Amino acid sequence: MFELVGLFQEDFGPDLLSDLAVHILKPCFLAFTQRVTSALHLKRTGSFRLVGRDWLLPLAPDEKRPLIFVPLLC
């Protein structure tokens, strides 16, 4: 299937492939971040509407943007 994407998208390469994967996995990353934030009782959090749902996420140092955690697989 991915071989066909190059027919419809100019300059398709690793960057666009990783962007596509992150876009598909974003709800999983948000759920993971919210679960870890709750489990660790992080204090600096905010509610953000992303992917059509409200998420309680930790705040970046500027306290305006959310941080999204990505799990490390060993």
N, C-alpha and C positions, 0 to 999 in steps of 0.2 A: 504494500500500500504506500509506504513512504517513498518508494521509487517514483511513483506517479506525481508526487507533490511538485517535483522539479518541472513538470510540464505546465503547471499552473502558476508557479511562483518563481519570479526571476531571482537570481543570486541565492538560491536555496542552499544552505550549508549547515554546519554544526550549530551556529548561533541560532538560526531559526528553528532547528530541531529541538534544541534545549528550551527555547522559549515556548514551543508547542507543548513539551513535556511538563514544564512548570505550570502553564495555563491549565492543563488537564488535572494536575495534582494539587493545585492551589487550595481547594476545599479540604483536602487531607492535611496539608501543611497548617492551615488555619485551625482545624480541629485539634491537631497535635499541640500547637502553640497554646491554645486556650486550655487544654488539659494540663500541660506542664505549668502554665501560669497559675492555675488553680491549685495544683498539687504543691507547688513551692510557695504559695501564699505571697506572690509578688505584689508589692504595694503600688508601684507606679504603673497603673493600668488605665486604659480608656476603652470606651465602647466605639467600635468602628463598623460601618456598614460596608461589607465587602461580599461579593459573589451573592448578592441578594439576601443577605442575612446579617444580623448583628453579632459581632464577636467581641469578647473581652480579651484584649491583647495588651502586652507590655508596651510601654512607651519608649521611643528612641530618646537619646539624651536631650534633643531639642524639645521634648514633651509635646510634639505636634503630630508626629508620625508613628504608626505602629511598627513594632518589630515582629517579624515572622520567623519562627524557628524551623529549621530543617533537620530532621533526625539523621544521626550518623549511623550508618550500617557498618558493622565490623565483620 
